[in-house]
Structure formats: C-alpha cells, structure tokens
Amino acid sequence: MAFDLRVLSPNPVARQRYLAIMQAALEAVDPYHAVRHQLRRDAATLWVGNRSYDLGKIRKVWVVGAGKAGAPMAQAAEDVLGDALAGGLVIVKRGHMAPTRRVTLVEAGHPIPDQAGVDGGRQLLAVLAEAGAADLVLALLSGGGSALLEVPAAISLADLQATTDALLGCGATINEINCLRKHLSLVKGGQLARAAAPAQVATLVLSDVVGSPLDVIASGPTVGDPSSWADAWAVVERYALQLPAAVLARLEAGRQGLLAETPKPDDPLFSGATPCVVGDNRVAALAACRQAEALGYQTLLLSTFVEGEARTVAGLAVALAREIQASGHPCPAPACLVLGGETTVTLGAVAGQGGRNQELALAAACLLAGTHGVSVAALATDGSDGPTDSAGGLVDGTTLQRGQALGLAAKTALNNHAAYPYLQRCSDLLQTGPTHTNVNDLIFVWVEAPLADTTGPPL
C-alpha cells in the first residue's frame, strides 16, 4: 500500500526518502508472505513453523481467526492447504475484505466491538463445534482481534462497548486492557482453544503487542491465560474505571471465587498446541533500517519496546535529535533513528479527532518549532491510527509555522486531542489506507546533515 501524502512540503525530496523508508517497513510485514513463510505443505506433510502434521492422519483442517490482517492471512492458508482445507471463518475489520474461496470472511467493528463481531464470534464457535478429535484447527490472529472476535459472557453488548470505551480512554496498556477483556468473554484467554477441543490447534500470529506476548495478542484466545480475576479487578481500581453494573458484578463474583478462572498455561488443553509468530514490530523496524542505510543514513534501531504517553515519547524523540545535532551521538548526521512499540493517550474532558501517533507527531512538532534539519514521524502500521483514516503524522520544524499561517493553534489542538485536523491542514498527515497488517507503531527521527543535498530527483 503506497503512501498518499498530497503536499510534500517543505522538503519534498527528503520526505520522499522518509516515505520510502516507512514503505519498506510495511512491505516487510506483509501478512500473506509472512504466513507463507511459516505455513508450508510438502505433499502429505503440513509445517506450522517447526511443527509438522501428517495430513494423512488428519480428517479435516479448519481455519478460524480474527484481526485486521485476517483476509491476506486466510488467502495464504487457502493457497497452502488447498484441498486439505474443509472451510472456516475469519473476522476482519470493515474495509479489510479480500476474495477467499473456502474461508468465510465476516466484517465487524473496531476498536469498539459491535453486533456484527458478536454474531461472527458465535458463527466461529459453530465452526469449531464441527471439529473433532481427528481434526486440526488453524487459528489466524492479528492486531484488532480483541475487538473483532467477541462473545460476551453474561453481559450485554452495550455494557461491553461502554467498558471498551472506558479502557481505551483511561491510559491503560494493551496488556491491562486485554486482561480485563478476557474476563468478560467466552472466547478470549484460551477459551477458543477450549471450544476447539478435542481437535488439535495450531496458531499463526502477526503480533501487534510490544514483546509479542502470545497471551495478550488478540487477547490470547488459543493460549493459556496467566492473568486472574484479581488482576482484572486491579485494572479497574488502578484507573478508577466507571463501568456498567453488570460488568462490575461479574468481576466481583470472579474475584470472590464464584466464577471459574480462564484456562491457565499449565492446563493440559494446551499441551499439543502450536503457536507461531509470523511477523512483529522488530521485523518491520529492521526493514526500515536497511532501507535507510541504502539511502545513505547512519541508522540505529534503538528499541521495539517503547511504551508510555505519546507526548512523553515525543519529547524523547526530539531530545535524541538535538543530541545528534549537538554532539553527533548516538550516530552522526545524516541519521535515522528507529523506535517501535505502542504509546498511549490519556483523554481529558475534551477529546477531538486523532490517535496516539498523530498526537505524538503534533507534540514533537511543538518541540521542534524553528528547528532546522529534523523530522519526526509516528506511523501506525495498520494504516488506521485511532478511529481515523490516518496512519499518523510526519512533522518538522516548520509545522507550527505553517499551522500559524493557517490560523491554527497547535497547543490548543494538542490539549484537545485534535491532532488530525491540524496535521491534515498542514499537509503533515500520513495516509496509506488499510495496509492489511498490524505490528504496533514505528517512530522515526531523521537528522539531515547541515549541507545535505535536497535538490536531486525524488527517490
């Protein structure tokens, strides 16, 4: 998916280089090719990562799953399995469909779950009900799976939606958010594997969580859940969440031991399970580094474990750029620093249009005002930063000046969490459309050499 940045100002040649670097990152985590790399068939032998399955001893293979990358992952599974595939169902975000032959795709809402997702979850359970002890269930999971795959446990969809909305706006980490989600669901936290039993289960995961913990990605529907009712309640207390009465009642009942825990990692249910991560943030970040080096930048991948408030991380990004300009450390200009992870935004009373990457970019722009030769980009690899059609932002030392010329107030926009309209009018909004992948976010810091040549043709 190519970037659509309609106005490349103030330095179109340099920005074309930046877009080429980000493009390389996205191409490296293409879901179709990532699955084909780990899912292989050699006559009657099926390989899932390093685990082999004798298709001659398997009655049927079923494919299920959920996530923004679900469509190309399902296409890859169909191409590998061929006539060994009995069928299946994968839930994808609206607008992320693709043609499939034997796997049914269902569109649903994200990031707030909707009725289509709940209906799809029930249909998926119906597929698993057909799987027997001689069958293999192949689960395809990617970012967004937590919202897309849902069958609520003893609470209404409205209660689930209100809870999700509260979690997304409180500043909680994805680990904390999914901990609570697991305990309100009939499919998360290993419970999808329970529904598939006694069939064997193999899982291919495109990771959208820092560090790729399998129990957190898509809320871990096919792996053991180490979290407890007490952990879920701790999230409520930590962020003073105001949740629906039915949700609080369920969490309290679980905390008092009146409800069973989710299946734990040592449960025999998972003894034969095969989880395999097919792509993650590090793969994308390393591909960006290779492209940056090819374009002449001194390049460093600093971390793929970046978390915290978007504005705080923006301050770190700008501080790194200033250090390079002042001392040439940690590497001399022209430099490209790459960071990966997932930041958070704690919403206040006023919440405008934006997302964590747009907010990070706008915060960086405020700190860069008047600075020459430095650009910062924050990119959501799925192409959808928050509830917007933007993938993030690409800013520099002229962003505020250009905004002021348009009558815009950057700090007001930042305080109102309204980065989208500001960056859009300044032509600093990154847009890709759906990338059909999702491996967290990437942050780039470019520091150009003082006399860098920016007059040549676009790359």
Secondary structure, DSSP 4 states (H G I P E B T S, - for coil): -----S---S-HHHHHHHHHHHHHHHHHT-HHHHHHHHEEEETTEEEETTEEEEGGG-S-EEEEEESTTHHHHHHHHHHHHGGGEEEEEEEEETT-----SSEEEEEE-SSS--HHHHHHHHHHHHHHHT--TT-EEEEEE-TTHHHHS--BSSS-HHHHHHHHHHHHHTT--HHHHHHHHHTTBSSTTTHHHHHHTTSEEEEEEE--STT--TTTGGG-TTS-----HHHHHHHHHHTT----HHHHHHHHHHHTTSSPPPPPTTSGGGTT-EEEEEE-HHHHHHHHHHHHHHTT-EEEEEEEEEEEEHHHHHHHHHHHHHHHHHH--SSPSSEEEEEEEEEE----S---S--HHHHHHHHHHHHHTT-SSEEEEEEETTS--SSSS--EEEEETTHHHHHHHTT--HHHHHHTT-HHHHHHHTT-EE-----S----EEEEEEE--TT----S---
